[in-house]
Amino acid sequence: MQRSCFHTHSTYSDGKASLREMIHAALDKGFTALGFSDHSYAPEQIDYCMPEERVQANYDEILSLGEEYRGRIALYAGIELDGDSSLPKIDYDYVLASVHEMHHRGKSYPVDYSADVQLELADELFDGSMVKYSRAYYESLMNHVARCKPDIIGHFDLVTKYSLVPEDNREYQMIATEAAIECLKHCSTFELNTGAIARGLRKTPYPADFILREIKSHGGRVIITSDCHYPERLTCWFDEAEEYLSSIGFVKNPSADLNNRVRGIEIWE
């Protein structure tokens, strides 16, 4: 099982443990590296995003803890940059790009708040079609990735969180795979995100099997993350994830570089 995670939340945003508590959970699991990626500040997402006044404190504390734990675990300061957030002014070690909110017909609305909200918005804005809803989501994600050119693309098919999207629908599959190919022009690394499994909402991770195969065929890479909000779930489905990626044809590179700062980590190629 891999010994790192680069999608990790703390009480700076919507995580349930402090940075230090997450570090100790990682040490208990034998981790060699841990990247923090709390939700970026965004005015319309105040319920789960970092407050603007805490953004610098979050970064500074990660750097301080990195010095304190040097030699025991490598710590990295990242950010989960949402589509509604401005590009970061802080020089983070890495950026993970996600879309939790999107705009349509002048309205901003959540992608993954609840199944009921998804159905309500599909009815209100997309004639009840989850495929049309998905198209709007992927358009938002493609635009976001092109804008910020991140190091990691987060939970690519988040729109499927509540199993309301017909993933076996051919039109949906074409929309999703075309979006993956477009995103690969700006970022080569997607995360295999096990967060919905940890929450009991899905039995498989993001992205879906057919999307992963498209990523593989176009030279993309995958990094396993748990989108961790609870320290006890830090390695949720990690063993299964390795088997899953192997079955698709990915091969683990145990000493790959994410960028020129995050080096010598496990990435599947």
N, C-alpha and C positions, 0 to 999 in steps of 0.2 A: 504494500500500500504506500502511496506517495506520502511524503512528510512535509507538505506545505499547503497553504491555501491563500489565495490572493483576492478573495471576495469575502471580506470579514467586516461585520458591523459592531459598533460599541454603543454605549449610552450617549455618545456624542450625537447620534441620530436615533435610529429605532432599534438598536441592539439592546440586549437585556443584561449585559455585563460590561464592566469597565475595560479599558485597554489592558490594564495589568492582569485582570482576571482572564481575559482571552489569551494573553501570553502564557499564563500558567497552565491553562487548558492545553495549549499547543505543546508546551514542554512535557506535560504528562503523556502526550501522544507520541513523543519522540520527534517532534517537528524540528527541522533545520532552518525553516524560513516561514515567516508569517507576514502577509501584506494586509494592511487596514484600508478599507475603502468605504468609509461612511458616506451617506447620501449627501450630495452637494446642496448648497443653499439654493432654493428656488422660491420666489415669493408666493406662488400659488400652491405650494406643496408643504406648508409649514408643519403638517402633522407628523411627517416622517423624515423630513430633511433636517440637516444641521441648521440651527439658527445662525444668522449671518455673523453675530458677534462671537461665535464659538469656533469658527472655521480656522482661524489662525492658531487658537489654543490647541485644537485637535492636532494640527501639524506639528506644533512645537512639542507637544507631549510625546508624540511618536518618536521624534528625533531624540528627545531626552531619554526615553525608555530604550531606544536603540543603543545608546551609549552604555546605559546601565546593564543591559543584557548582552553586550558584546562578548562573543566567545561562547555563548550558550545558545543563541538563536539569532538569525539575521532578521531584522525588522525593516519593513518598507512602508513608506507613507504614500498611499494612493488615494484616489477619490472615485466614487461612483457618480459619474457626471450624467445628469439627466438632460433630456432634450430641451427642457425649459430653463436650464441654467446657463449663465454666461460662461464663457471659456475661463478656466481658472487663472488667477493671477499668481498663485503659488506654484513653484516649480516642483511638482510632485514627482515621485519616482516612477509612477505609472498612472494612466487614466483608464478606467473601465467605463465604457459607454452603454447606457441603458435608456429605455423609454418606458416610463410609468404613466405619463400623461401625454395626451396628444390633442391636437386642435383640429376641429372640423366645423365648417360653417360658422366660424367665429366663436366657437365654444371650446373650452378646455375641459377635458374629462379623463377620468382614470381608466387605465387599461386593465388593472388587476385588483381592483378594490374588493369586488365580490361577484359571485355568479349573477345575483339579482341585478346589480348595476350593469353588468355586461349586457344582459338581456334587455334591460330598459333602454340603454343607449343604442343597441342594435335596432330596436323597434323605432326609436325616436329619430335616429339619424341615418340609418342604412336600410330602411324598408324591411327590417327584421332579418336581414341577411348577415350571418356571421362571416361569410366569405368576403363581403364588401367591407365589413368592420375590420377584418384582418388585412385587407389591402391598404386601408388607411393607416393601420398600425405600421405595416412594413414600410410604407412611404415615409412615415415619420422617422422610423429607425434609419433608413437609408440616408435621409437628409442629415440626421444627427451625426452619423458616422462620417459622412463626407465633410461635415463642418468641423468636427473636432479631431478627426484622424487619431483614434485612441490606440492604446496598446492591446486592449482586450475588448471584445464585444460581449456584453452581458446578456444572459438568458434570452437568446435570440428570438425564440418563439413563445415569449411570455403570454401572448394573447391566447394560448391554448391552456392556460393554468387551470381553468374550471371544466375542461373537457366539453366545452360547448361548440368549439370550432370543429367542423367535420374534417379531420386530418386525413381521411382517406379520399376526400374529394379531389378530383384531378385539377380543377381550377385553383383550389387552395394550394395544392402542392406546387403548381407552376408559379404562383405568386411568391411562395416562400423560397423556393430554390432560386428564382430570379433575383430576389432580394439578397440572398446569401452571396451570389456571384457578384452583385453590385457592391456589397459591403467589402468583399475581398479586395477590391481595387484600392481600398484605403486602410485596411487592417487585416493582417494575415491570421490573427489568433482569436478564436472563439472560445468561450468557456463552456465546459460540460457542467451544467449547474444542477446540483441535487437538492436545492432548497425546497422545491414543492414536494419532494419525497419526504423530506424531514418534517414538513407540515402535515403530512398525511393526505395531500391533495392529488398526488399522482404516483404511479408506480414506476415511471420512467423519467429520466432527466430531460432537460432542455439541452440542445435541440433534439428534435425527433430523428429517428434512424435515417429516414430518407434525406433529411437536410445534412446530416453528418456525412453521408456518402457523397453528396454534392460538394461539400467542403473539401473532403479528401481528394476527390477527383480533380479539383481545381487548385490543389497545392496548399490548402489551408492547414492550420495547426489547431490543436485543442489543448486547453489547460483545465484540469479538473478542479472545481471549486464547490463549496457547500453553501455559498451565500449565507454564511453563518451568523445567526442572531442569538443563539444560545450556546454556551461553551460545551455543553454535553453533546451537541450535535455537530461538532466541528468536522468530524470525519464521516458523516452520514453517507452511506452507499459508496464509499471510496473503493473498497475491494471490488464490488460489483462493477463500478465504473471502469476499472482497468480491464476487466474481462469483456465488458461491452465494447470498449474502443478497439480492443484486439480483434474482436469478431468482425468489426467493420473494416479492418485492415490498417488501422493506425498502429504505429510502433513508438514505444516510449523512448524519448531521448532524455536520459537522466541528468544531462548537464547542458541544457539549452539556454539560450539568451532570449529573454523577453524584449529587452532593449539594451542600451549601453549602460544602464544602472542595475537592472535586475538580471543577474547572470548566474549561470550554473544551476538552473532549476529544472524540474521535470515538465516537459511539454511533449505532447503526442503529435507525431508528424506523419 
